[in-house]
Amino acid sequence: MKACLKCKYLTDKDRCPICNSEVSENWRGLLIVLDPLRSEIAKKVKIDIKGKYALSVK
């Protein structure tokens, strides 16, 4: 898995499918958002699309 440098979305692709930014294999932590509209954590980190996200990307 690779993480987007901008939005931290986890993907297997070479570019982020959400924001088309570069991705990195150097990431830590995992946040799975199932319902971004009702999730307090998703609101705090400004996530509005469900999926898997990295907590830290370098």
C-alpha positions, -999 to +999 in steps of 0.1 A: +000+000+000+010+036-007-003+068+009-010+100-007+013+129+004-016+154+003-048+137+015-032+105+031-056+081+012-042+046+010-040+031-025-021+006-046-018+030-076+011+053-085-010+084-081-038+092-057-073+084-072-089+111-050-066+142-055-041+130-082-011+138-060+021+118-055+021+088-032+047+074-008+054+040+006+067+056+038+037+060+060+025+051+096-008+044+113-041+033+099-075+051+100-105+033+085-134+056+079-167+038+073-192+067+076-175+100+072-207+120+079-212+106+113-176+101+124-162+126+148-126+116+140-132+120+102-146+155+109-115+165+129-091+153+102-114+167+075-121+134+057-153+133+037-148+101+016-149+066+032-118+045+029-084+037+045-061+066+054-026+069+068-020+089+100+015+101+090+031+102+056+067+111+047 
